[in-house]
Amino acid sequence: MLKFVFLLPGLVFGAAEFFLLRAIINRAMDGRSFLAALMIKLISYAAILVPVFMIRNTLYTVYFGIGAGAGLIVAGLVWFLRYTLKEKR
C-alpha cells in the first residue's frame, strides 16, 4: 500500500514535467525567452530529487521513478490524442 504513496506523486510529477518541457520547447521555437520556464523546471527537479535521495528504502524511490516515467508517457499520449482529434475537425 505504501508503494502507491510514492507512485501517485510520481505520476503527477511526470505529467508536470511534460508540460514544463512543452512550454520550454514552444517558447524556444517561437523565439521567445525560455529561461524562466527552464529555471522552474530545474527547481522542480531539485525539490523532488532531494527528498527522494534522502529516503533510505530504494524500493520506494523506484516506484516514484516508475510513476514519473508513466506520468510523462500518459501526459504525452493524452496531449497527442487531444491535439490529433482537434486537428481532424
PDB file with one MODEL, atoms N, CA, C and O in Angstrom:
MODEL        1
ATOM      1  N   MET A   1       0.821  -1.202   0.000  1.00  0.00           N
ATOM      2  CA  MET A   1       0.000   0.000   0.000  1.00  0.00           C
ATOM      3  C   MET A   1       0.855   1.251   0.000  1.00  0.00           C
ATOM      4  O   MET A   1       0.514   2.237  -0.654  1.00  0.00           O
ATOM      5  N   LEU A   2       1.968   1.223   0.729  1.00  0.00           N
ATOM      6  CA  LEU A   2       2.836   2.391   0.799  1.00  0.00           C
ATOM      7  C   LEU A   2       3.508   2.669  -0.542  1.00  0.00           C
ATOM      8  O   LEU A   2       3.961   3.785  -0.798  1.00  0.00           O
ATOM      9  N   LYS A   3       3.569   1.651  -1.393  1.00  0.00           N
ATOM     10  CA  LYS A   3       4.162   1.842  -2.717  1.00  0.00           C
ATOM     11  C   LYS A   3       3.360   2.858  -3.528  1.00  0.00           C
ATOM     12  O   LYS A   3       3.935   3.650  -4.275  1.00  0.00           O
ATOM     13  N   PHE A   4       2.041   2.836  -3.384  1.00  0.00           N
ATOM     14  CA  PHE A   4       1.193   3.758  -4.128  1.00  0.00           C
ATOM     15  C   PHE A   4       1.325   5.185  -3.636  1.00  0.00           C
ATOM     16  O   PHE A   4       1.031   6.125  -4.375  1.00  0.00           O
ATOM     17  N   VAL A   5       1.762   5.359  -2.398  1.00  0.00           N
ATOM     18  CA  VAL A   5       2.004   6.700  -1.870  1.00  0.00           C
ATOM     19  C   VAL A   5       3.148   7.353  -2.644  1.00  0.00           C
ATOM     20  O   VAL A   5       3.185   8.578  -2.765  1.00  0.00           O
ATOM     21  N   PHE A   6       4.070   6.566  -3.163  1.00  0.00           N
ATOM     22  CA  PHE A   6       5.171   7.093  -3.959  1.00  0.00           C
ATOM     23  C   PHE A   6       4.869   7.039  -5.445  1.00  0.00           C
ATOM     24  O   PHE A   6       5.423   7.830  -6.209  1.00  0.00           O
ATOM     25  N   LEU A   7       4.009   6.133  -5.877  1.00  0.00           N
ATOM     26  CA  LEU A   7       3.671   6.005  -7.292  1.00  0.00           C
ATOM     27  C   LEU A   7       2.816   7.178  -7.763  1.00  0.00           C
ATOM     28  O   LEU A   7       3.066   7.721  -8.839  1.00  0.00           O
ATOM     29  N   LEU A   8       1.827   7.575  -6.994  1.00  0.00           N
ATOM     30  CA  LEU A   8       0.925   8.654  -7.410  1.00  0.00           C
ATOM     31  C   LEU A   8       1.608  10.010  -7.517  1.00  0.00           C
ATOM     32  O   LEU A   8       1.382  10.709  -8.505  1.00  0.00           O
ATOM     33  N   PRO A   9       2.440  10.425  -6.546  1.00  0.00           N
ATOM     34  CA  PRO A   9       3.161  11.691  -6.757  1.00  0.00           C
ATOM     35  C   PRO A   9       4.126  11.617  -7.943  1.00  0.00           C
ATOM     36  O   PRO A   9       4.386  12.630  -8.593  1.00  0.00           O
ATOM     37  N   GLY A  10       4.650  10.440  -8.222  1.00  0.00           N
ATOM     38  CA  GLY A  10       5.494  10.272  -9.400  1.00  0.00           C
ATOM     39  C   GLY A  10       4.716  10.529 -10.676  1.00  0.00           C
ATOM     40  O   GLY A  10       5.227  11.157 -11.603  1.00  0.00           O
ATOM     41  N   LEU A  11       3.484  10.048 -10.729  1.00  0.00           N
ATOM     42  CA  LEU A  11       2.628  10.303 -11.897  1.00  0.00           C
ATOM     43  C   LEU A  11       2.383  11.797 -12.076  1.00  0.00           C
ATOM     44  O   LEU A  11       2.479  12.318 -13.186  1.00  0.00           O
ATOM     45  N   VAL A  12       2.068  12.478 -10.987  1.00  0.00           N
ATOM     46  CA  VAL A  12       1.802  13.919 -11.052  1.00  0.00           C
ATOM     47  C   VAL A  12       3.067  14.670 -11.467  1.00  0.00           C
ATOM     48  O   VAL A  12       3.007  15.574 -12.299  1.00  0.00           O
ATOM     49  N   PHE A  13       4.206  14.299 -10.892  1.00  0.00           N
ATOM     50  CA  PHE A  13       5.467  14.947 -11.228  1.00  0.00           C
ATOM     51  C   PHE A  13       5.825  14.727 -12.695  1.00  0.00           C
ATOM     52  O   PHE A  13       6.275  15.654 -13.369  1.00  0.00           O
ATOM     53  N   GLY A  14       5.629  13.511 -13.192  1.00  0.00           N
ATOM     54  CA  GLY A  14       5.922  13.227 -14.601  1.00  0.00           C
ATOM     55  C   GLY A  14       5.058  14.044 -15.542  1.00  0.00           C
ATOM     56  O   GLY A  14       5.548  14.562 -16.545  1.00  0.00           O
ATOM     57  N   ALA A  15       3.775  14.163 -15.227  1.00  0.00           N
ATOM     58  CA  ALA A  15       2.875  14.960 -16.065  1.00  0.00           C
ATOM     59  C   ALA A  15       3.269  16.442 -16.019  1.00  0.00           C
ATOM     60  O   ALA A  15       3.258  17.118 -17.048  1.00  0.00           O
ATOM     61  N   ALA A  16       3.613  16.940 -14.839  1.00  0.00           N
ATOM     62  CA  ALA A  16       4.028  18.346 -14.713  1.00  0.00           C
ATOM     63  C   ALA A  16       5.306  18.601 -15.499  1.00  0.00           C
ATOM     64  O   ALA A  16       5.443  19.645 -16.136  1.00  0.00           O
ATOM     65  N   GLU A  17       6.231  17.671 -15.462  1.00  0.00           N
ATOM     66  CA  GLU A  17       7.483  17.834 -16.203  1.00  0.00           C
ATOM     67  C   GLU A  17       7.237  17.806 -17.708  1.00  0.00           C
ATOM     68  O   GLU A  17       7.926  18.499 -18.457  1.00  0.00           O
ATOM     69  N   PHE A  18       6.273  17.022 -18.160  1.00  0.00           N
ATOM     70  CA  PHE A  18       5.934  17.012 -19.584  1.00  0.00           C
ATOM     71  C   PHE A  18       5.456  18.387 -20.024  1.00  0.00           C
ATOM     72  O   PHE A  18       5.899  18.907 -21.048  1.00  0.00           O
ATOM     73  N   PHE A  19       4.549  18.976 -19.249  1.00  0.00           N
ATOM     74  CA  PHE A  19       4.001  20.270 -19.644  1.00  0.00           C
ATOM     75  C   PHE A  19       5.021  21.396 -19.491  1.00  0.00           C
ATOM     76  O   PHE A  19       4.983  22.360 -20.256  1.00  0.00           O
ATOM     77  N   LEU A  20       5.930  21.294 -18.521  1.00  0.00           N
ATOM     78  CA  LEU A  20       7.007  22.278 -18.428  1.00  0.00           C
ATOM     79  C   LEU A  20       7.942  22.168 -19.631  1.00  0.00           C
ATOM     80  O   LEU A  20       8.348  23.183 -20.197  1.00  0.00           O
ATOM     81  N   LEU A  21       8.280  20.958 -20.018  1.00  0.00           N
ATOM     82  CA  LEU A  21       9.140  20.763 -21.181  1.00  0.00           C
ATOM     83  C   LEU A  21       8.454  21.268 -22.444  1.00  0.00           C
ATOM     84  O   LEU A  21       9.094  21.870 -23.306  1.00  0.00           O
ATOM     85  N   ARG A  22       7.171  21.025 -22.549  1.00  0.00           N
ATOM     86  CA  ARG A  22       6.416  21.503 -23.704  1.00  0.00           C
ATOM     87  C   ARG A  22       6.419  23.026 -23.760  1.00  0.00           C
ATOM     88  O   ARG A  22       6.553  23.609 -24.836  1.00  0.00           O
ATOM     89  N   ALA A  23       6.273  23.674 -22.605  1.00  0.00           N
ATOM     90  CA  ALA A  23       6.298  25.142 -22.560  1.00  0.00           C
ATOM     91  C   ALA A  23       7.676  25.673 -22.957  1.00  0.00           C
ATOM     92  O   ALA A  23       7.776  26.666 -23.678  1.00  0.00           O
ATOM     93  N   ILE A  24       8.729  25.018 -22.490  1.00  0.00           N
ATOM     94  CA  ILE A  24      10.084  25.447 -22.843  1.00  0.00           C
ATOM     95  C   ILE A  24      10.306  25.322 -24.350  1.00  0.00           C
ATOM     96  O   ILE A  24      10.843  26.233 -24.980  1.00  0.00           O
ATOM     97  N   ILE A  25       9.898  24.205 -24.919  1.00  0.00           N
ATOM     98  CA  ILE A  25      10.101  23.985 -26.355  1.00  0.00           C
ATOM     99  C   ILE A  25       9.281  24.967 -27.172  1.00  0.00           C
ATOM    100  O   ILE A  25       9.780  25.513 -28.156  1.00  0.00           O
ATOM    101  N   ASN A  26       8.028  25.205 -26.783  1.00  0.00           N
ATOM    102  CA  ASN A  26       7.189  26.160 -27.516  1.00  0.00           C
ATOM    103  C   ASN A  26       7.779  27.565 -27.479  1.00  0.00           C
ATOM    104  O   ASN A  26       7.795  28.261 -28.495  1.00  0.00           O
ATOM    105  N   ARG A  27       8.262  27.982 -26.318  1.00  0.00           N
ATOM    106  CA  ARG A  27       8.856  29.315 -26.201  1.00  0.00           C
ATOM    107  C   ARG A  27      10.140  29.411 -27.020  1.00  0.00           C
ATOM    108  O   ARG A  27      10.384  30.430 -27.665  1.00  0.00           O
ATOM    109  N   ALA A  28      10.951  28.378 -27.004  1.00  0.00           N
ATOM    110  CA  ALA A  28      12.195  28.398 -27.777  1.00  0.00           C
ATOM    111  C   ALA A  28      11.920  28.417 -29.280  1.00  0.00           C
ATOM    112  O   ALA A  28      12.602  29.114 -30.030  1.00  0.00           O
ATOM    113  N   MET A  29      10.923  27.652 -29.714  1.00  0.00           N
ATOM    114  CA  MET A  29      10.601  27.604 -31.138  1.00  0.00           C
ATOM    115  C   MET A  29       9.980  28.903 -31.627  1.00  0.00           C
ATOM    116  O   MET A  29      10.107  29.246 -32.803  1.00  0.00           O
ATOM    117  N   ASP A  30       9.309  29.629 -30.740  1.00  0.00           N
ATOM    118  CA  ASP A  30       8.723  30.920 -31.106  1.00  0.00           C
ATOM    119  C   ASP A  30       9.739  32.055 -31.041  1.00  0.00           C
ATOM    120  O   ASP A  30       9.435  33.180 -31.439  1.00  0.00           O
ATOM    121  N   GLY A  31      10.931  31.776 -30.548  1.00  0.00           N
ATOM    122  CA  GLY A  31      11.957  32.800 -30.452  1.00  0.00           C
ATOM    123  C   GLY A  31      11.854  33.653 -29.206  1.00  0.00           C
ATOM    124  O   GLY A  31      12.515  34.687 -29.110  1.00  0.00           O
ATOM    125  N   ARG A  32      11.035  33.240 -28.248  1.00  0.00           N
ATOM    126  CA  ARG A  32      10.888  33.989 -27.002  1.00  0.00           C
ATOM    127  C   ARG A  32      11.855  33.432 -25.964  1.00  0.00           C
ATOM    128  O   ARG A  32      12.416  32.349 -26.131  1.00  0.00           O
ATOM    129  N   SER A  33      12.036  34.187 -24.903  1.00  0.00           N
ATOM    130  CA  SER A  33      12.929  33.753 -23.834  1.00  0.00           C
ATOM    131  C   SER A  33      12.293  32.600 -23.056  1.00  0.00           C
ATOM    132  O   SER A  33      11.129  32.673 -22.661  1.00  0.00           O
ATOM    133  N   PHE A  34      13.054  31.557 -22.847  1.00  0.00           N
ATOM    134  CA  PHE A  34      12.549  30.386 -22.137  1.00  0.00           C
ATOM    135  C   PHE A  34      13.301  30.144 -20.835  1.00  0.00           C
ATOM    136  O   PHE A  34      13.143  29.089 -20.220  1.00  0.00           O
ATOM    137  N   LEU A  35      14.103  31.092 -20.412  1.00  0.00           N
ATOM    138  CA  LEU A  35      14.921  30.894 -19.224  1.00  0.00           C
ATOM    139  C   LEU A  35      14.098  30.765 -17.944  1.00  0.00           C
ATOM    140  O   LEU A  35      14.462  29.988 -17.062  1.00  0.00           O
ATOM    141  N   ALA A  36      13.008  31.501 -17.826  1.00  0.00           N
ATOM    142  CA  ALA A  36      12.173  31.405 -16.622  1.00  0.00           C
ATOM    143  C   ALA A  36      11.571  30.002 -16.500  1.00  0.00           C
ATOM    144  O   ALA A  36      11.580  29.416 -15.417  1.00  0.00           O
ATOM    145  N   ALA A  37      11.054  29.469 -17.597  1.00  0.00           N
ATOM    146  CA  ALA A  37      10.474  28.125 -17.574  1.00  0.00           C
ATOM    147  C   ALA A  37      11.557  27.084 -17.308  1.00  0.00           C
ATOM    148  O   ALA A  37      11.307  26.090 -16.627  1.00  0.00           O
ATOM    149  N   LEU A  38      12.750  27.305 -17.836  1.00  0.00           N
ATOM    150  CA  LEU A  38      13.851  26.381 -17.598  1.00  0.00           C
ATOM    151  C   LEU A  38      14.266  26.394 -16.131  1.00  0.00           C
ATOM    152  O   LEU A  38      14.564  25.345 -15.561  1.00  0.00           O
ATOM    153  N   MET A  39      14.288  27.565 -15.523  1.00  0.00           N
ATOM    154  CA  MET A  39      14.629  27.662 -14.100  1.00  0.00           C
ATOM    155  C   MET A  39      13.569  26.960 -13.242  1.00  0.00           C
ATOM    156  O   MET A  39      13.912  26.280 -12.275  1.00  0.00           O
ATOM    157  N   ILE A  40      12.291  27.118 -13.586  1.00  0.00           N
ATOM    158  CA  ILE A  40      11.218  26.435 -12.849  1.00  0.00           C
ATOM    159  C   ILE A  40      11.385  24.926 -12.963  1.00  0.00           C
ATOM    160  O   ILE A  40      11.180  24.199 -11.991  1.00  0.00           O
ATOM    161  N   LYS A  41      11.757  24.455 -14.152  1.00  0.00           N
ATOM    162  CA  LYS A  41      11.952  23.020 -14.351  1.00  0.00           C
ATOM    163  C   LYS A  41      13.120  22.506 -13.503  1.00  0.00           C
ATOM    164  O   LYS A  41      13.014  21.446 -12.885  1.00  0.00           O
ATOM    165  N   LEU A  42      14.218  23.239 -13.470  1.00  0.00           N
ATOM    166  CA  LEU A  42      15.367  22.824 -12.674  1.00  0.00           C
ATOM    167  C   LEU A  42      15.063  22.862 -11.179  1.00  0.00           C
ATOM    168  O   LEU A  42      15.492  21.980 -10.434  1.00  0.00           O
ATOM    169  N   ILE A  43      14.327  23.877 -10.741  1.00  0.00           N
ATOM    170  CA  ILE A  43      13.945  23.966  -9.328  1.00  0.00           C
ATOM    171  C   ILE A  43      13.008  22.826  -8.950  1.00  0.00           C
ATOM    172  O   ILE A  43      13.107  22.281  -7.851  1.00  0.00           O
ATOM    173  N   SER A  44      12.098  22.461  -9.856  1.00  0.00           N
ATOM    174  CA  SER A  44      11.182  21.349  -9.554  1.00  0.00           C
ATOM    175  C   SER A  44      11.944  20.028  -9.469  1.00  0.00           C
ATOM    176  O   SER A  44      11.622  19.184  -8.633  1.00  0.00           O
ATOM    177  N   TYR A  45      12.952  19.838 -10.328  1.00  0.00           N
ATOM    178  CA  TYR A  45      13.788  18.642 -10.221  1.00  0.00           C
ATOM    179  C   TYR A  45      14.480  18.588  -8.866  1.00  0.00           C
ATOM    180  O   TYR A  45      14.493  17.548  -8.207  1.00  0.00           O
ATOM    181  N   ALA A  46      15.050  19.704  -8.457  1.00  0.00           N
ATOM    182  CA  ALA A  46      15.757  19.735  -7.172  1.00  0.00           C
ATOM    183  C   ALA A  46      14.797  19.507  -6.020  1.00  0.00           C
ATOM    184  O   ALA A  46      15.128  18.793  -5.073  1.00  0.00           O
ATOM    185  N   ALA A  47      13.616  20.098  -6.084  1.00  0.00           N
ATOM    186  CA  ALA A  47      12.641  19.958  -4.997  1.00  0.00           C
ATOM    187  C   ALA A  47      12.163  18.519  -4.850  1.00  0.00           C
ATOM    188  O   ALA A  47      11.822  18.095  -3.745  1.00  0.00           O
ATOM    189  N   ILE A  48      12.132  17.777  -5.919  1.00  0.00           N
ATOM    190  CA  ILE A  48      11.674  16.391  -5.862  1.00  0.00           C
ATOM    191  C   ILE A  48      12.821  15.432  -5.571  1.00  0.00           C
ATOM    192  O   ILE A  48      12.670  14.511  -4.767  1.00  0.00           O
ATOM    193  N   LEU A  49      13.945  15.635  -6.205  1.00  0.00           N
ATOM    194  CA  LEU A  49      15.011  14.648  -6.107  1.00  0.00           C
ATOM    195  C   LEU A  49      15.752  14.665  -4.769  1.00  0.00           C
ATOM    196  O   LEU A  49      16.260  13.628  -4.341  1.00  0.00           O
ATOM    197  N   VAL A  50      15.822  15.794  -4.117  1.00  0.00           N
ATOM    198  CA  VAL A  50      16.497  15.825  -2.806  1.00  0.00           C
ATOM    199  C   VAL A  50      15.772  14.930  -1.800  1.00  0.00           C
ATOM    200  O   VAL A  50      16.422  14.101  -1.164  1.00  0.00           O
ATOM    201  N   PRO A  51      14.449  15.061  -1.628  1.00  0.00           N
ATOM    202  CA  PRO A  51      13.785  14.134  -0.694  1.00  0.00           C
ATOM    203  C   PRO A  51      13.843  12.676  -1.141  1.00  0.00           C
ATOM    204  O   PRO A  51      13.930  11.779  -0.303  1.00  0.00           O
ATOM    205  N   VAL A  52      13.798  12.429  -2.445  1.00  0.00           N
ATOM    206  CA  VAL A  52      13.843  11.058  -2.940  1.00  0.00           C
ATOM    207  C   VAL A  52      15.183  10.412  -2.594  1.00  0.00           C
ATOM    208  O   VAL A  52      15.223   9.245  -2.204  1.00  0.00           O
ATOM    209  N   PHE A  53      16.270  11.151  -2.732  1.00  0.00           N
ATOM    210  CA  PHE A  53      17.579  10.591  -2.405  1.00  0.00           C
ATOM    211  C   PHE A  53      17.786  10.455  -0.903  1.00  0.00           C
ATOM    212  O   PHE A  53      18.646   9.687  -0.470  1.00  0.00           O
ATOM    213  N   MET A  54      17.022  11.177  -0.109  1.00  0.00           N
ATOM    214  CA  MET A  54      17.144  11.085   1.342  1.00  0.00           C
ATOM    215  C   MET A  54      16.410   9.861   1.900  1.00  0.00           C
ATOM    216  O   MET A  54      16.666   9.451   3.032  1.00  0.00           O
ATOM    217  N   ILE A  55      15.510   9.283   1.121  1.00  0.00           N
ATOM    218  CA  ILE A  55      14.761   8.113   1.573  1.00  0.00           C
ATOM    219  C   ILE A  55      15.683   6.900   1.547  1.00  0.00           C
ATOM    220  O   ILE A  55      16.362   6.643   0.553  1.00  0.00           O
ATOM    221  N   ARG A  56      15.697   6.175   2.630  1.00  0.00           N
ATOM    222  CA  ARG A  56      16.618   5.033   2.748  1.00  0.00           C
ATOM    223  C   ARG A  56      16.166   3.824   1.930  1.00  0.00           C
ATOM    224  O   ARG A  56      17.002   3.103   1.385  1.00  0.00           O
ATOM    225  N   ASN A  57      14.872   3.596   1.836  1.00  0.00           N
ATOM    226  CA  ASN A  57      14.363   2.420   1.138  1.00  0.00           C
ATOM    227  C   ASN A  57      14.327   2.700  -0.366  1.00  0.00           C
ATOM    228  O   ASN A  57      13.529   3.518  -0.824  1.00  0.00           O
ATOM    229  N   THR A  58      15.174   2.036  -1.124  1.00  0.00           N
ATOM    230  CA  THR A  58      15.257   2.304  -2.552  1.00  0.00           C
ATOM    231  C   THR A  58      14.053   1.773  -3.322  1.00  0.00           C
ATOM    232  O   THR A  58      13.795   2.218  -4.440  1.00  0.00           O
ATOM    233  N   LEU A  59      13.319   0.838  -2.749  1.00  0.00           N
ATOM    234  CA  LEU A  59      12.142   0.322  -3.435  1.00  0.00           C
ATOM    235  C   LEU A  59      11.113   1.430  -3.649  1.00  0.00           C
ATOM    236  O   LEU A  59      10.467   1.482  -4.696  1.00  0.00           O
ATOM    237  N   TYR A  60      10.959   2.305  -2.675  1.00  0.00           N
ATOM    238  CA  TYR A  60      10.002   3.394  -2.814  1.00  0.00           C
ATOM    239  C   TYR A  60      10.455   4.412  -3.860  1.00  0.00           C
ATOM    240  O   TYR A  60       9.630   4.969  -4.583  1.00  0.00           O
ATOM    241  N   THR A  61      11.732   4.649  -3.938  1.00  0.00           N
ATOM    242  CA  THR A  61      12.219   5.571  -4.959  1.00  0.00           C
ATOM    243  C   THR A  61      12.067   4.975  -6.356  1.00  0.00           C
ATOM    244  O   THR A  61      11.874   5.706  -7.328  1.00  0.00           O
ATOM    245  N   VAL A  62      12.151   3.664  -6.454  1.00  0.00           N
ATOM    246  CA  VAL A  62      11.910   3.012  -7.744  1.00  0.00           C
ATOM    247  C   VAL A  62      10.460   3.208  -8.156  1.00  0.00           C
ATOM    248  O   VAL A  62      10.184   3.474  -9.326  1.00  0.00           O
ATOM    249  N   TYR A  63       9.531   3.081  -7.219  1.00  0.00           N
ATOM    250  CA  TYR A  63       8.118   3.299  -7.537  1.00  0.00           C
ATOM    251  C   TYR A  63       7.856   4.753  -7.921  1.00  0.00           C
ATOM    252  O   TYR A  63       7.036   5.021  -8.799  1.00  0.00           O
ATOM    253  N   PHE A  64       8.544   5.693  -7.272  1.00  0.00           N
ATOM    254  CA  PHE A  64       8.408   7.088  -7.666  1.00  0.00           C
ATOM    255  C   PHE A  64       8.914   7.286  -9.088  1.00  0.00           C
ATOM    256  O   PHE A  64       8.282   7.993  -9.873  1.00  0.00           O
ATOM    257  N   GLY A  65      10.033   6.680  -9.430  1.00  0.00           N
ATOM    258  CA  GLY A  65      10.572   6.778 -10.785  1.00  0.00           C
ATOM    259  C   GLY A  65       9.663   6.146 -11.822  1.00  0.00           C
ATOM    260  O   GLY A  65       9.503   6.676 -12.921  1.00  0.00           O
ATOM    261  N   ILE A  66       9.070   5.018 -11.475  1.00  0.00           N
ATOM    262  CA  ILE A  66       8.108   4.375 -12.382  1.00  0.00           C
ATOM    263  C   ILE A  66       6.907   5.284 -12.600  1.00  0.00           C
ATOM    264  O   ILE A  66       6.423   5.432 -13.722  1.00  0.00           O
ATOM    265  N   GLY A  67       6.434   5.888 -11.524  1.00  0.00           N
ATOM    266  CA  GLY A  67       5.307   6.819 -11.641  1.00  0.00           C
ATOM    267  C   GLY A  67       5.658   8.032 -12.480  1.00  0.00           C
ATOM    268  O   GLY A  67       4.840   8.487 -13.280  1.00  0.00           O
ATOM    269  N   ALA A  68       6.867   8.569 -12.313  1.00  0.00           N
ATOM    270  CA  ALA A  68       7.285   9.738 -13.091  1.00  0.00           C
ATOM    271  C   ALA A  68       7.378   9.389 -14.577  1.00  0.00           C
ATOM    272  O   ALA A  68       6.943  10.166 -15.427  1.00  0.00           O
ATOM    273  N   GLY A  69       7.939   8.235 -14.886  1.00  0.00           N
ATOM    274  CA  GLY A  69       8.014   7.809 -16.283  1.00  0.00           C
ATOM    275  C   GLY A  69       6.640   7.579 -16.889  1.00  0.00           C
ATOM    276  O   GLY A  69       6.382   7.959 -18.032  1.00  0.00           O
ATOM    277  N   ALA A  70       5.768   6.959 -16.119  1.00  0.00           N
ATOM    278  CA  ALA A  70       4.407   6.727 -16.608  1.00  0.00           C
ATOM    279  C   ALA A  70       3.660   8.043 -16.765  1.00  0.00           C
ATOM    280  O   ALA A  70       2.874   8.201 -17.699  1.00  0.00           O
ATOM    281  N   GLY A  71       3.895   8.982 -15.866  1.00  0.00           N
ATOM    282  CA  GLY A  71       3.244  10.290 -15.971  1.00  0.00           C
ATOM    283  C   GLY A  71       3.656  11.026 -17.234  1.00  0.00           C
ATOM    284  O   GLY A  71       2.827  11.664 -17.883  1.00  0.00           O
ATOM    285  N   LEU A  72       4.935  10.940 -17.586  1.00  0.00           N
ATOM    286  CA  LEU A  72       5.406  11.547 -18.836  1.00  0.00           C
ATOM    287  C   LEU A  72       4.720  10.923 -20.044  1.00  0.00           C
ATOM    288  O   LEU A  72       4.249  11.626 -20.938  1.00  0.00           O
ATOM    289  N   ILE A  73       4.672   9.608 -20.058  1.00  0.00           N
ATOM    290  CA  ILE A  73       4.086   8.905 -21.198  1.00  0.00           C
ATOM    291  C   ILE A  73       2.588   9.167 -21.304  1.00  0.00           C
ATOM    292  O   ILE A  73       2.081   9.449 -22.390  1.00  0.00           O
ATOM    293  N   VAL A  74       1.883   9.075 -20.187  1.00  0.00           N
ATOM    294  CA  VAL A  74       0.428   9.275 -20.203  1.00  0.00           C
ATOM    295  C   VAL A  74       0.091  10.710 -20.593  1.00  0.00           C
ATOM    296  O   VAL A  74      -0.806  10.930 -21.407  1.00  0.00           O
ATOM    297  N   ALA A  75       0.785  11.681 -20.033  1.00  0.00           N
ATOM    298  CA  ALA A  75       0.520  13.080 -20.384  1.00  0.00           C
ATOM    299  C   ALA A  75       0.808  13.325 -21.859  1.00  0.00           C
ATOM    300  O   ALA A  75       0.052  14.029 -22.528  1.00  0.00           O
ATOM    301  N   GLY A  76       1.887  12.754 -22.371  1.00  0.00           N
ATOM    302  CA  GLY A  76       2.201  12.902 -23.788  1.00  0.00           C
ATOM    303  C   GLY A  76       1.154  12.275 -24.690  1.00  0.00           C
ATOM    304  O   GLY A  76       0.779  12.858 -25.707  1.00  0.00           O
ATOM    305  N   LEU A  77       0.685  11.103 -24.328  1.00  0.00           N
ATOM    306  CA  LEU A  77      -0.351  10.437 -25.133  1.00  0.00           C
ATOM    307  C   LEU A  77      -1.672  11.190 -25.099  1.00  0.00           C
ATOM    308  O   LEU A  77      -2.337  11.333 -26.126  1.00  0.00           O
ATOM    309  N   VAL A  78      -2.053  11.671 -23.923  1.00  0.00           N
ATOM    310  CA  VAL A  78      -3.307  12.429 -23.808  1.00  0.00           C
ATOM    311  C   VAL A  78      -3.218  13.712 -24.620  1.00  0.00           C
ATOM    312  O   VAL A  78      -4.161  14.056 -25.333  1.00  0.00           O
ATOM    313  N   TRP A  79      -2.100  14.425 -24.524  1.00  0.00           N
ATOM    314  CA  TRP A  79      -1.941  15.648 -25.304  1.00  0.00           C
ATOM    315  C   TRP A  79      -1.958  15.345 -26.797  1.00  0.00           C
ATOM    316  O   TRP A  79      -2.587  16.071 -27.567  1.00  0.00           O
ATOM    317  N   PHE A  80      -1.274  14.280 -27.216  1.00  0.00           N
ATOM    318  CA  PHE A  80      -1.240  13.904 -28.627  1.00  0.00           C
ATOM    319  C   PHE A  80      -2.637  13.559 -29.137  1.00  0.00           C
ATOM    320  O   PHE A  80      -3.031  14.013 -30.211  1.00  0.00           O
ATOM    321  N   LEU A  81      -3.389  12.760 -28.376  1.00  0.00           N
ATOM    322  CA  LEU A  81      -4.739  12.390 -28.806  1.00  0.00           C
ATOM    323  C   LEU A  81      -5.654  13.604 -28.877  1.00  0.00           C
ATOM    324  O   LEU A  81      -6.445  13.733 -29.811  1.00  0.00           O
ATOM    325  N   ARG A  82      -5.549  14.486 -27.903  1.00  0.00           N
ATOM    326  CA  ARG A  82      -6.385  15.683 -27.905  1.00  0.00           C
ATOM    327  C   ARG A  82      -6.037  16.567 -29.095  1.00  0.00           C
ATOM    328  O   ARG A  82      -6.933  17.086 -29.761  1.00  0.00           O
ATOM    329  N   TYR A  83      -4.761  16.742 -29.368  1.00  0.00           N
ATOM    330  CA  TYR A  83      -4.310  17.564 -30.496  1.00  0.00           C
ATOM    331  C   TYR A  83      -4.736  16.936 -31.824  1.00  0.00           C
ATOM    332  O   TYR A  83      -5.187  17.642 -32.726  1.00  0.00           O
ATOM    333  N   THR A  84      -4.596  15.616 -31.948  1.00  0.00           N
ATOM    334  CA  THR A  84      -4.954  14.934 -33.185  1.00  0.00           C
ATOM    335  C   THR A  84      -6.452  15.015 -33.445  1.00  0.00           C
ATOM    336  O   THR A  84      -6.871  15.255 -34.577  1.00  0.00           O
ATOM    337  N   LEU A  85      -7.255  14.820 -32.422  1.00  0.00           N
ATOM    338  CA  LEU A  85      -8.710  14.904 -32.589  1.00  0.00           C
ATOM    339  C   LEU A  85      -9.155  16.323 -32.927  1.00  0.00           C
ATOM    340  O   LEU A  85     -10.094  16.514 -33.699  1.00  0.00           O
ATOM    341  N   LYS A  86      -8.487  17.310 -32.354  1.00  0.00           N
ATOM    342  CA  LYS A  86      -8.830  18.714 -32.616  1.00  0.00           C
ATOM    343  C   LYS A  86      -8.466  19.078 -34.055  1.00  0.00           C
ATOM    344  O   LYS A  86      -9.187  19.853 -34.682  1.00  0.00           O
ATOM    345  N   GLU A  87      -7.386  18.551 -34.589  1.00  0.00           N
ATOM    346  CA  GLU A  87      -6.960  18.849 -35.943  1.00  0.00           C
ATOM    347  C   GLU A  87      -7.846  18.168 -36.995  1.00  0.00           C
ATOM    348  O   GLU A  87      -7.961  18.669 -38.113  1.00  0.00           O
ATOM    349  N   LYS A  88      -8.467  17.045 -36.655  1.00  0.00           N
ATOM    350  CA  LYS A  88      -9.316  16.332 -37.609  1.00  0.00           C
ATOM    351  C   LYS A  88     -10.644  17.051 -37.845  1.00  0.00           C
ATOM    352  O   LYS A  88     -11.300  16.828 -38.862  1.00  0.00           O
ATOM    353  N   ARG A  89     -11.035  17.902 -36.916  1.00  0.00           N
ATOM    354  CA  ARG A  89     -12.338  18.591 -37.052  1.00  0.00           C
ATOM    355  C   ARG A  89     -12.291  19.667 -38.055  1.00  0.00           C
ATOM    356  O   ARG A  89     -13.296  20.339 -38.287  1.00  0.00           O
TER     357      ARG A  89
ENDMDL
END
